């Protein structure tokens, strides 16, 4: 398994305001310095980075700039993260247009995975049919990714209709997409990440590691929360997974490099003990 880090911590995630009136143009973006983030991630010994679709799109017209920063830092672009509501028939073609653009960019910059979150919660309440609609949309995402040489995987996420294990069980039998367990979101959604990794071991295509404190609620660097990462590592080993492990921390009250360093030290110790 190889270790990567998400650039989200260098500014936190925002969405383009243009998406309010143009669904096809709504992307995730980190409101911070991507070149600095990539260089600091590489300097800490991580081998890869994950970026949001909007941040990669910023380099679409100047690809050599991003490729140069990645090369200088000694890291590769591992994955691109995008998402959508994925349950509304009327706007689904617009959302899949956006996913296709993200896949094109991921392919252009050498990524291997397309990570997606989504499944909107209706103001009127979630319908049973929403899980089938989401599953169908995720199959379309899987096909788009495959056409661009990428593995697609679904990331359960707070505020969507797939937060916890019961939600995941309602979705996964109906879609072909791979699974991206995010340890922090799974715990926050009431699940046991090690157990869910074992349950869906044959579907894992990508992994996000995130730690969490529940009271008060806060995502934190690895080893500073309540997650049993020894058990998570055991579950991943049992599954035979040998792909990328990407640390993701949404925000940090301090220098984001310090947070990345704390997680890297924790992971080095954890993995050294398993050799």
C-alpha positions as CSV (number, residue, x, y, z in Angstrom):
1,X,0.0,0.0,0.0
2,X,1.2,3.5,-0.9
3,X,0.5,6.6,1.1
4,X,-1.0,9.8,-0.2
5,X,-2.6,13.0,1.2
6,X,-5.5,15.1,0.1
7,X,-4.9,18.8,-0.6
8,X,-8.2,19.8,1.1
9,X,-6.5,20.8,4.3
10,X,-4.7,23.8,2.6
11,X,-7.8,26.0,2.7
12,X,-10.9,23.8,3.1
13,X,-13.4,22.8,0.5
14,X,-15.7,25.3,-1.3
15,X,-18.0,25.1,-4.3
16,X,-18.1,27.4,-7.3
17,X,-20.9,29.9,-7.0
18,X,-21.6,29.5,-10.7
19,X,-23.1,26.1,-9.8
20,X,-26.1,27.7,-8.2
21,X,-27.4,28.5,-11.7
22,X,-25.3,26.1,-13.8
23,X,-25.3,22.5,-12.5
24,X,-22.8,21.3,-15.1
25,X,-20.2,23.8,-13.8
26,X,-20.5,23.1,-10.1
27,X,-17.2,21.8,-8.9
28,X,-15.4,21.3,-5.6
29,X,-12.4,23.5,-5.0
30,X,-9.9,24.0,-2.2
31,X,-9.6,27.7,-1.5
32,X,-5.8,27.6,-1.0
33,X,-2.4,27.3,-2.6
34,X,-2.2,24.0,-4.5
35,X,1.5,24.2,-5.4
36,X,2.4,24.8,-1.8
37,X,0.2,21.9,-0.7
38,X,1.7,19.5,-3.2
39,X,5.3,20.5,-2.3
40,X,4.7,20.1,1.4
41,X,2.9,16.8,1.0
42,X,5.9,15.5,-1.0
43,X,8.4,16.9,1.5
44,X,6.8,14.8,4.3
45,X,7.3,11.6,2.4
46,X,3.9,11.0,1.0
47,X,4.0,9.5,-2.5
48,X,0.8,10.9,-3.9
49,X,-1.9,13.5,-3.7
50,X,-5.6,13.6,-4.2
51,X,-7.3,16.8,-5.5
52,X,-10.8,18.1,-6.1
53,X,-12.1,18.3,-9.7
54,X,-12.1,22.2,-9.6
55,X,-8.5,22.5,-8.5
56,X,-7.3,20.1,-11.3
57,X,-9.5,22.1,-13.8
58,X,-7.6,25.2,-12.8
59,X,-4.6,23.7,-14.6
60,X,-6.5,22.5,-17.7
61,X,-5.0,25.3,-19.9
62,X,-1.6,25.1,-18.3
63,X,-1.0,21.4,-17.7
64,X,2.8,21.7,-17.6
65,X,2.5,23.8,-14.5
66,X,0.8,21.1,-12.5
67,X,2.9,18.3,-14.0
68,X,6.0,20.3,-13.1
69,X,4.9,20.8,-9.5
70,X,4.1,17.1,-9.1
71,X,7.4,16.1,-10.6
72,X,9.4,18.6,-8.4
73,X,7.6,17.3,-5.3
74,X,8.2,13.7,-6.2
75,X,4.6,12.8,-6.0
76,X,1.9,11.6,-8.4
77,X,-1.7,12.6,-8.8
78,X,-3.5,9.6,-7.4
79,X,-7.1,10.5,-7.6
80,X,-9.6,13.2,-8.4
81,X,-12.7,13.7,-6.2
82,X,-16.0,14.9,-7.6
83,X,-19.7,14.3,-6.8
84,X,-23.3,15.2,-7.5
85,X,-26.9,14.9,-6.3
86,X,-27.3,11.8,-8.6
87,X,-31.1,11.3,-7.8
88,X,-32.8,13.9,-9.9
89,X,-33.5,12.8,-13.5
90,X,-33.7,16.3,-14.9
91,X,-30.2,17.3,-13.9
92,X,-28.4,14.0,-14.1
93,X,-27.1,14.6,-17.7
94,X,-25.6,17.9,-16.4
95,X,-23.9,16.1,-13.5
96,X,-22.6,13.3,-15.7
97,X,-21.2,16.0,-18.0
98,X,-19.2,17.3,-15.0
99,X,-18.1,13.8,-14.0
100,X,-16.9,13.2,-17.6
101,X,-14.8,16.4,-17.4
102,X,-13.3,15.3,-14.1
103,X,-12.5,11.9,-15.6
104,X,-10.8,13.6,-18.6
105,X,-8.7,15.7,-16.3
106,X,-7.8,12.8,-14.1
107,X,-6.7,10.8,-17.1
108,X,-4.7,13.8,-18.5
109,X,-2.7,14.1,-15.3
110,X,-2.1,10.4,-14.7
111,X,-4.5,9.6,-11.9
112,X,-5.7,6.1,-11.4
113,X,-9.0,6.7,-9.5
114,X,-12.1,8.8,-9.7
115,X,-13.7,9.2,-6.3
116,X,-17.3,10.3,-6.0
117,X,-19.6,11.3,-3.3
118,X,-23.3,12.0,-3.5
119,X,-26.9,11.1,-3.1
120,X,-28.9,14.2,-2.2
121,X,-31.3,14.4,0.8
122,X,-34.6,15.8,-0.4
123,X,-36.2,18.6,1.6
124,X,-39.3,16.4,1.6
125,X,-37.5,13.4,2.9
126,X,-35.6,10.5,1.3
127,X,-37.5,8.0,-0.8
128,X,-36.7,4.4,-1.3
129,X,-36.4,5.1,-5.0
130,X,-33.6,7.5,-4.3
131,X,-31.2,4.6,-3.6
132,X,-32.0,3.0,-6.9
133,X,-31.6,6.3,-8.7
134,X,-28.2,6.8,-7.0
135,X,-27.2,3.3,-7.9
136,X,-28.0,3.8,-11.6
137,X,-26.1,7.1,-11.7
138,X,-23.1,5.5,-10.0
139,X,-23.1,2.8,-12.7
140,X,-23.0,5.5,-15.3
141,X,-20.0,7.1,-13.4
142,X,-18.3,3.7,-13.4
143,X,-18.6,3.5,-17.2
144,X,-17.3,7.0,-17.6
145,X,-14.3,6.3,-15.4
146,X,-13.6,3.0,-17.2
147,X,-13.7,4.8,-20.6
148,X,-10.9,7.0,-19.3
149,X,-8.8,4.2,-17.8
150,X,-9.9,4.9,-14.2
151,X,-11.3,3.0,-11.3
152,X,-14.5,4.6,-9.9
153,X,-15.3,4.3,-6.3
154,X,-18.1,5.6,-4.0
155,X,-17.3,7.6,-0.9
156,X,-20.1,7.5,1.8
157,X,-20.4,11.0,3.3
158,X,-22.3,12.8,6.0
159,X,-25.3,14.9,4.7
160,X,-25.9,12.4,1.9
161,X,-28.4,9.5,1.9
162,X,-25.4,7.1,2.5
163,X,-23.9,7.9,5.8
164,X,-24.0,4.7,7.8
165,X,-23.9,0.9,7.3
166,X,-27.7,0.5,6.8
167,X,-27.6,3.2,4.0
168,X,-24.5,1.5,2.4
169,X,-26.3,-1.9,2.5
170,X,-29.3,-0.3,0.7
171,X,-27.1,1.0,-2.1
172,X,-24.3,-1.4,-2.8
173,X,-26.2,-4.5,-4.1
174,X,-27.7,-2.3,-6.8
175,X,-24.5,-0.7,-8.3
176,X,-21.3,-1.9,-9.8
177,X,-19.2,1.0,-8.5
178,X,-16.2,0.3,-6.2
179,X,-16.1,1.3,-2.6
180,X,-13.9,4.0,-1.0
181,X,-14.2,3.6,2.8
182,X,-13.6,6.9,4.6
183,X,-12.9,5.9,8.2
184,X,-14.0,9.2,9.7
185,X,-17.3,9.5,7.9
186,X,-18.2,5.9,8.5
187,X,-17.7,6.3,12.2
188,X,-19.6,9.6,12.3
189,X,-22.4,7.8,10.4
190,X,-22.6,5.1,13.1
191,X,-20.5,2.4,11.5
192,X,-17.4,0.4,12.2
193,X,-14.9,1.0,9.4
194,X,-13.0,-2.2,9.9
195,X,-16.2,-4.3,9.8
196,X,-17.4,-2.5,6.7
197,X,-14.0,-3.0,5.0
198,X,-14.4,-6.7,5.7
199,X,-18.0,-6.7,4.5
200,X,-17.2,-5.1,1.2
201,X,-13.6,-6.3,0.8
202,X,-14.1,-7.3,-2.8
203,X,-15.4,-3.8,-3.7
204,X,-12.6,-1.6,-2.3
205,X,-10.8,0.4,-4.9
206,X,-9.4,3.3,-2.9
207,X,-9.2,4.2,0.8
208,X,-9.5,7.5,2.8
209,X,-8.1,7.5,6.3
210,X,-9.6,10.1,8.6
211,X,-9.8,10.3,12.4
212,X,-12.7,11.8,14.4
213,X,-13.7,12.9,17.8
214,X,-17.4,12.7,18.4
215,X,-17.8,15.0,21.4
216,X,-17.4,17.7,20.4
217,X,-17.5,16.6,16.8
218,X,-14.3,17.2,14.9
219,X,-12.2,15.5,12.3
220,X,-8.6,15.4,13.5
221,X,-5.1,14.1,12.4
222,X,-4.7,10.3,12.6
223,X,-4.1,9.0,16.1
224,X,-5.8,12.0,17.8
225,X,-9.4,10.7,17.7
226,X,-11.2,7.5,18.6
227,X,-10.7,5.3,15.6
228,X,-8.9,1.9,16.1
229,X,-6.5,2.1,13.1
230,X,-4.8,-1.2,14.1
231,X,-8.1,-2.9,13.4
232,X,-8.6,-0.9,10.2
233,X,-5.1,-2.0,9.0
234,X,-5.9,-5.6,9.9
235,X,-9.1,-5.5,7.9
236,X,-7.3,-4.0,4.9
237,X,-4.6,-6.7,5.0
238,X,-7.3,-9.4,5.3
239,X,-9.1,-7.9,2.2
240,X,-5.9,-8.2,0.2
241,X,-6.1,-4.5,-0.7
242,X,-2.7,-3.2,-1.9
243,X,-3.7,0.2,-3.4
244,X,-3.5,3.8,-2.3
245,X,-4.2,4.9,1.2
246,X,-5.0,8.6,1.2
247,X,-5.2,10.7,4.4
248,X,-7.9,13.3,4.2
249,X,-8.4,16.0,6.8
250,X,-11.1,18.6,6.0
251,X,-9.7,21.4,8.2
252,X,-7.1,22.0,10.8
253,X,-6.7,24.8,13.3
254,X,-3.1,25.5,12.5
255,X,-0.5,24.9,9.8
256,X,-1.9,22.2,7.5
257,X,1.6,20.9,7.0
258,X,1.8,20.1,10.7
259,X,-1.4,18.1,10.5
260,X,-0.1,16.1,7.5
261,X,3.2,15.5,9.5
262,X,1.3,14.2,12.5
263,X,-0.7,11.7,10.4
264,X,2.5,10.6,8.5
265,X,4.3,9.9,11.8
266,X,1.3,8.0,13.0
267,X,1.1,5.9,9.8
268,X,4.8,5.2,9.7
269,X,4.6,3.8,13.2
270,X,1.4,1.8,12.6
271,X,2.7,0.2,9.4
272,X,6.2,-0.4,10.7
273,X,4.7,-2.5,13.5
274,X,2.9,-4.7,10.9
275,X,6.0,-5.6,8.8
